[in-house]
């Protein structure tokens, strides 16, 4: 059973994403957070398999969270799910080994990430 972290400061976005991911991976266990600090607290001592992270959040960005997760769990698969499609943001995400999922998420792109067929 995969453990999937969903991080977005919008509760509605988290619920929507969780519903989509649940349809793809019905046996998944979910952890959710509304900020970078909350996410780090939620995953402390927990092995996660995947993380879907928003870029724009209060205080720290999703890329800063990705950097922290890469340090503590180098093999976790990460995706940046955001409406922020600036080339610099996408390039930085890719440099961190993250998949990029534009908002609103497309089911095929999300499925490719969840099933491991996306970079």
PyMOL CGO cylinders between C-alpha atoms (Angstrom):
from pymol import cmd
from pymol.cgo import CYLINDER

trace = [
    CYLINDER, 0.00, 0.00, 0.00, 1.68, 3.25, -1.11, 0.3, 1, 1, 1, 1, 1, 1,
    CYLINDER, 1.68, 3.25, -1.11, 1.84, 6.20, 1.27, 0.3, 1, 1, 1, 1, 1, 1,
    CYLINDER, 1.84, 6.20, 1.27, 1.09, 9.42, -0.59, 0.3, 1, 1, 1, 1, 1, 1,
    CYLINDER, 1.09, 9.42, -0.59, 1.66, 12.93, 0.75, 0.3, 1, 1, 1, 1, 1, 1,
    CYLINDER, 1.66, 12.93, 0.75, -0.50, 15.72, -0.65, 0.3, 1, 1, 1, 1, 1, 1,
    CYLINDER, -0.50, 15.72, -0.65, 0.59, 19.26, 0.18, 0.3, 1, 1, 1, 1, 1, 1,
    CYLINDER, 0.59, 19.26, 0.18, -1.45, 22.32, -0.82, 0.3, 1, 1, 1, 1, 1, 1,
    CYLINDER, -1.45, 22.32, -0.82, -2.50, 25.35, 1.18, 0.3, 1, 1, 1, 1, 1, 1,
    CYLINDER, -2.50, 25.35, 1.18, -6.00, 25.07, -0.32, 0.3, 1, 1, 1, 1, 1, 1,
    CYLINDER, -6.00, 25.07, -0.32, -8.13, 22.49, 1.48, 0.3, 1, 1, 1, 1, 1, 1,
    CYLINDER, -8.13, 22.49, 1.48, -10.40, 22.24, -1.56, 0.3, 1, 1, 1, 1, 1, 1,
    CYLINDER, -10.40, 22.24, -1.56, -7.41, 21.53, -3.83, 0.3, 1, 1, 1, 1, 1, 1,
    CYLINDER, -7.41, 21.53, -3.83, -6.20, 18.82, -1.42, 0.3, 1, 1, 1, 1, 1, 1,
    CYLINDER, -6.20, 18.82, -1.42, -9.63, 17.18, -1.34, 0.3, 1, 1, 1, 1, 1, 1,
    CYLINDER, -9.63, 17.18, -1.34, -9.95, 17.28, -5.11, 0.3, 1, 1, 1, 1, 1, 1,
    CYLINDER, -9.95, 17.28, -5.11, -6.47, 15.86, -5.64, 0.3, 1, 1, 1, 1, 1, 1,
    CYLINDER, -6.47, 15.86, -5.64, -7.04, 13.15, -3.04, 0.3, 1, 1, 1, 1, 1, 1,
    CYLINDER, -7.04, 13.15, -3.04, -10.26, 12.13, -4.78, 0.3, 1, 1, 1, 1, 1, 1,
    CYLINDER, -10.26, 12.13, -4.78, -8.44, 11.89, -8.12, 0.3, 1, 1, 1, 1, 1, 1,
    CYLINDER, -8.44, 11.89, -8.12, -5.51, 9.94, -6.67, 0.3, 1, 1, 1, 1, 1, 1,
    CYLINDER, -5.51, 9.94, -6.67, -7.86, 7.61, -4.76, 0.3, 1, 1, 1, 1, 1, 1,
    CYLINDER, -7.86, 7.61, -4.76, -9.47, 6.63, -8.06, 0.3, 1, 1, 1, 1, 1, 1,
    CYLINDER, -9.47, 6.63, -8.06, -6.01, 5.77, -9.44, 0.3, 1, 1, 1, 1, 1, 1,
    CYLINDER, -6.01, 5.77, -9.44, -4.60, 4.13, -6.29, 0.3, 1, 1, 1, 1, 1, 1,
    CYLINDER, -4.60, 4.13, -6.29, -7.56, 2.98, -4.18, 0.3, 1, 1, 1, 1, 1, 1,
    CYLINDER, -7.56, 2.98, -4.18, -5.33, 1.14, -1.70, 0.3, 1, 1, 1, 1, 1, 1,
    CYLINDER, -5.33, 1.14, -1.70, -3.16, 4.20, -0.95, 0.3, 1, 1, 1, 1, 1, 1,
    CYLINDER, -3.16, 4.20, -0.95, -2.73, 5.69, 2.48, 0.3, 1, 1, 1, 1, 1, 1,
    CYLINDER, -2.73, 5.69, 2.48, -2.85, 9.49, 2.47, 0.3, 1, 1, 1, 1, 1, 1,
    CYLINDER, -2.85, 9.49, 2.47, -1.07, 12.13, 4.48, 0.3, 1, 1, 1, 1, 1, 1,
    CYLINDER, -1.07, 12.13, 4.48, -2.08, 15.75, 3.94, 0.3, 1, 1, 1, 1, 1, 1,
    CYLINDER, -2.08, 15.75, 3.94, -0.64, 19.11, 4.84, 0.3, 1, 1, 1, 1, 1, 1,
    CYLINDER, -0.64, 19.11, 4.84, -1.46, 22.76, 4.17, 0.3, 1, 1, 1, 1, 1, 1,
    CYLINDER, -1.46, 22.76, 4.17, 2.07, 24.12, 4.45, 0.3, 1, 1, 1, 1, 1, 1,
    CYLINDER, 2.07, 24.12, 4.45, 5.71, 23.10, 4.19, 0.3, 1, 1, 1, 1, 1, 1,
    CYLINDER, 5.71, 23.10, 4.19, 6.21, 23.08, 7.95, 0.3, 1, 1, 1, 1, 1, 1,
    CYLINDER, 6.21, 23.08, 7.95, 3.07, 21.01, 8.48, 0.3, 1, 1, 1, 1, 1, 1,
    CYLINDER, 3.07, 21.01, 8.48, 4.20, 18.56, 5.79, 0.3, 1, 1, 1, 1, 1, 1,
    CYLINDER, 4.20, 18.56, 5.79, 7.59, 18.09, 7.43, 0.3, 1, 1, 1, 1, 1, 1,
    CYLINDER, 7.59, 18.09, 7.43, 5.85, 17.47, 10.74, 0.3, 1, 1, 1, 1, 1, 1,
    CYLINDER, 5.85, 17.47, 10.74, 3.37, 15.00, 9.20, 0.3, 1, 1, 1, 1, 1, 1,
    CYLINDER, 3.37, 15.00, 9.20, 6.09, 12.92, 7.51, 0.3, 1, 1, 1, 1, 1, 1,
    CYLINDER, 6.09, 12.92, 7.51, 8.52, 12.91, 10.43, 0.3, 1, 1, 1, 1, 1, 1,
    CYLINDER, 8.52, 12.91, 10.43, 9.26, 9.26, 11.12, 0.3, 1, 1, 1, 1, 1, 1,
    CYLINDER, 9.26, 9.26, 11.12, 6.99, 8.06, 8.31, 0.3, 1, 1, 1, 1, 1, 1,
    CYLINDER, 6.99, 8.06, 8.31, 8.20, 6.55, 5.06, 0.3, 1, 1, 1, 1, 1, 1,
    CYLINDER, 8.20, 6.55, 5.06, 6.34, 8.03, 2.12, 0.3, 1, 1, 1, 1, 1, 1,
    CYLINDER, 6.34, 8.03, 2.12, 6.39, 6.69, -1.42, 0.3, 1, 1, 1, 1, 1, 1,
    CYLINDER, 6.39, 6.69, -1.42, 5.04, 9.67, -3.33, 0.3, 1, 1, 1, 1, 1, 1,
    CYLINDER, 5.04, 9.67, -3.33, 4.42, 13.36, -2.74, 0.3, 1, 1, 1, 1, 1, 1,
    CYLINDER, 4.42, 13.36, -2.74, 2.28, 15.72, -4.79, 0.3, 1, 1, 1, 1, 1, 1,
    CYLINDER, 2.28, 15.72, -4.79, 3.19, 19.26, -3.82, 0.3, 1, 1, 1, 1, 1, 1,
    CYLINDER, 3.19, 19.26, -3.82, 1.79, 22.68, -4.71, 0.3, 1, 1, 1, 1, 1, 1,
    CYLINDER, 1.79, 22.68, -4.71, 4.30, 25.44, -5.47, 0.3, 1, 1, 1, 1, 1, 1,
    CYLINDER, 4.30, 25.44, -5.47, 2.63, 28.53, -3.98, 0.3, 1, 1, 1, 1, 1, 1,
    CYLINDER, 2.63, 28.53, -3.98, 2.20, 28.24, -0.23, 0.3, 1, 1, 1, 1, 1, 1,
    CYLINDER, 2.20, 28.24, -0.23, 2.62, 30.61, 2.68, 0.3, 1, 1, 1, 1, 1, 1,
    CYLINDER, 2.62, 30.61, 2.68, 6.13, 31.12, 4.07, 0.3, 1, 1, 1, 1, 1, 1,
    CYLINDER, 6.13, 31.12, 4.07, 7.96, 28.51, 1.94, 0.3, 1, 1, 1, 1, 1, 1,
    CYLINDER, 7.96, 28.51, 1.94, 7.45, 27.14, -1.57, 0.3, 1, 1, 1, 1, 1, 1,
    CYLINDER, 7.45, 27.14, -1.57, 6.79, 23.58, -2.59, 0.3, 1, 1, 1, 1, 1, 1,
    CYLINDER, 6.79, 23.58, -2.59, 10.27, 23.47, -4.11, 0.3, 1, 1, 1, 1, 1, 1,
    CYLINDER, 10.27, 23.47, -4.11, 11.77, 24.21, -0.70, 0.3, 1, 1, 1, 1, 1, 1,
    CYLINDER, 11.77, 24.21, -0.70, 9.77, 21.28, 0.68, 0.3, 1, 1, 1, 1, 1, 1,
    CYLINDER, 9.77, 21.28, 0.68, 11.03, 19.10, -2.18, 0.3, 1, 1, 1, 1, 1, 1,
    CYLINDER, 11.03, 19.10, -2.18, 14.62, 20.00, -1.29, 0.3, 1, 1, 1, 1, 1, 1,
    CYLINDER, 14.62, 20.00, -1.29, 14.00, 18.97, 2.33, 0.3, 1, 1, 1, 1, 1, 1,
    CYLINDER, 14.00, 18.97, 2.33, 12.33, 15.71, 1.27, 0.3, 1, 1, 1, 1, 1, 1,
    CYLINDER, 12.33, 15.71, 1.27, 15.20, 14.91, -1.12, 0.3, 1, 1, 1, 1, 1, 1,
    CYLINDER, 15.20, 14.91, -1.12, 17.59, 15.23, 1.83, 0.3, 1, 1, 1, 1, 1, 1,
    CYLINDER, 17.59, 15.23, 1.83, 15.58, 13.05, 4.21, 0.3, 1, 1, 1, 1, 1, 1,
    CYLINDER, 15.58, 13.05, 4.21, 14.14, 10.57, 1.68, 0.3, 1, 1, 1, 1, 1, 1,
    CYLINDER, 14.14, 10.57, 1.68, 16.18, 10.64, -1.55, 0.3, 1, 1, 1, 1, 1, 1,
    CYLINDER, 16.18, 10.64, -1.55, 14.18, 7.91, -3.29, 0.3, 1, 1, 1, 1, 1, 1,
    CYLINDER, 14.18, 7.91, -3.29, 10.69, 9.36, -2.76, 0.3, 1, 1, 1, 1, 1, 1,
    CYLINDER, 10.69, 9.36, -2.76, 8.93, 10.22, -6.03, 0.3, 1, 1, 1, 1, 1, 1,
    CYLINDER, 8.93, 10.22, -6.03, 7.92, 13.87, -6.13, 0.3, 1, 1, 1, 1, 1, 1,
    CYLINDER, 7.92, 13.87, -6.13, 5.57, 15.87, -8.34, 0.3, 1, 1, 1, 1, 1, 1,
    CYLINDER, 5.57, 15.87, -8.34, 5.01, 19.60, -8.42, 0.3, 1, 1, 1, 1, 1, 1,
    CYLINDER, 5.01, 19.60, -8.42, 1.30, 20.20, -9.06, 0.3, 1, 1, 1, 1, 1, 1,
    CYLINDER, 1.30, 20.20, -9.06, 0.81, 23.89, -9.71, 0.3, 1, 1, 1, 1, 1, 1,
    CYLINDER, 0.81, 23.89, -9.71, -0.73, 26.56, -11.90, 0.3, 1, 1, 1, 1, 1, 1,
    CYLINDER, -0.73, 26.56, -11.90, 2.64, 28.36, -11.80, 0.3, 1, 1, 1, 1, 1, 1,
    CYLINDER, 2.64, 28.36, -11.80, 4.08, 27.35, -15.16, 0.3, 1, 1, 1, 1, 1, 1,
    CYLINDER, 4.08, 27.35, -15.16, 7.06, 29.69, -15.30, 0.3, 1, 1, 1, 1, 1, 1,
    CYLINDER, 7.06, 29.69, -15.30, 10.01, 28.09, -17.05, 0.3, 1, 1, 1, 1, 1, 1,
    CYLINDER, 10.01, 28.09, -17.05, 12.31, 28.77, -14.09, 0.3, 1, 1, 1, 1, 1, 1,
    CYLINDER, 12.31, 28.77, -14.09, 9.95, 26.96, -11.69, 0.3, 1, 1, 1, 1, 1, 1,
    CYLINDER, 9.95, 26.96, -11.69, 9.58, 23.98, -14.03, 0.3, 1, 1, 1, 1, 1, 1,
    CYLINDER, 9.58, 23.98, -14.03, 13.35, 23.79, -14.57, 0.3, 1, 1, 1, 1, 1, 1,
    CYLINDER, 13.35, 23.79, -14.57, 14.06, 23.90, -10.84, 0.3, 1, 1, 1, 1, 1, 1,
    CYLINDER, 14.06, 23.90, -10.84, 11.48, 21.17, -10.23, 0.3, 1, 1, 1, 1, 1, 1,
    CYLINDER, 11.48, 21.17, -10.23, 13.03, 18.97, -12.91, 0.3, 1, 1, 1, 1, 1, 1,
    CYLINDER, 13.03, 18.97, -12.91, 16.50, 19.60, -11.45, 0.3, 1, 1, 1, 1, 1, 1,
    CYLINDER, 16.50, 19.60, -11.45, 15.13, 18.18, -8.19, 0.3, 1, 1, 1, 1, 1, 1,
    CYLINDER, 15.13, 18.18, -8.19, 13.92, 15.10, -10.07, 0.3, 1, 1, 1, 1, 1, 1,
    CYLINDER, 13.92, 15.10, -10.07, 10.28, 16.10, -9.80, 0.3, 1, 1, 1, 1, 1, 1,
    CYLINDER, 10.28, 16.10, -9.80, 7.50, 15.38, -12.26, 0.3, 1, 1, 1, 1, 1, 1,
    CYLINDER, 7.50, 15.38, -12.26, 5.49, 18.45, -13.29, 0.3, 1, 1, 1, 1, 1, 1,
    CYLINDER, 5.49, 18.45, -13.29, 1.69, 18.30, -13.17, 0.3, 1, 1, 1, 1, 1, 1,
    CYLINDER, 1.69, 18.30, -13.17, -0.08, 21.48, -14.30, 0.3, 1, 1, 1, 1, 1, 1,
    CYLINDER, -0.08, 21.48, -14.30, -3.22, 22.54, -12.42, 0.3, 1, 1, 1, 1, 1, 1,
    CYLINDER, -3.22, 22.54, -12.42, -5.92, 21.57, -12.87, 0.3, 1, 1, 1, 1, 1, 1,
    CYLINDER, -5.92, 21.57, -12.87, -4.40, 18.10, -12.98, 0.3, 1, 1, 1, 1, 1, 1,
    CYLINDER, -4.40, 18.10, -12.98, -5.07, 15.96, -16.02, 0.3, 1, 1, 1, 1, 1, 1,
    CYLINDER, -5.07, 15.96, -16.02, -6.04, 12.41, -15.07, 0.3, 1, 1, 1, 1, 1, 1,
    CYLINDER, -6.04, 12.41, -15.07, -3.63, 10.85, -17.59, 0.3, 1, 1, 1, 1, 1, 1,
    CYLINDER, -3.63, 10.85, -17.59, -0.66, 12.90, -16.32, 0.3, 1, 1, 1, 1, 1, 1,
    CYLINDER, -0.66, 12.90, -16.32, -1.54, 12.17, -12.70, 0.3, 1, 1, 1, 1, 1, 1,
    CYLINDER, -1.54, 12.17, -12.70, -1.97, 8.47, -13.47, 0.3, 1, 1, 1, 1, 1, 1,
    CYLINDER, -1.97, 8.47, -13.47, 1.45, 8.35, -15.17, 0.3, 1, 1, 1, 1, 1, 1,
    CYLINDER, 1.45, 8.35, -15.17, 3.05, 9.84, -12.07, 0.3, 1, 1, 1, 1, 1, 1,
    CYLINDER, 3.05, 9.84, -12.07, 1.19, 7.63, -9.58, 0.3, 1, 1, 1, 1, 1, 1,
    CYLINDER, 1.19, 7.63, -9.58, 1.91, 4.44, -11.51, 0.3, 1, 1, 1, 1, 1, 1,
    CYLINDER, 1.91, 4.44, -11.51, 5.54, 5.31, -12.07, 0.3, 1, 1, 1, 1, 1, 1,
    CYLINDER, 5.54, 5.31, -12.07, 5.49, 5.80, -15.81, 0.3, 1, 1, 1, 1, 1, 1,
    CYLINDER, 5.49, 5.80, -15.81, 6.35, 9.52, -15.56, 0.3, 1, 1, 1, 1, 1, 1,
    CYLINDER, 6.35, 9.52, -15.56, 9.85, 10.92, -14.96, 0.3, 1, 1, 1, 1, 1, 1,
]
cmd.load_cgo(trace, "trace")
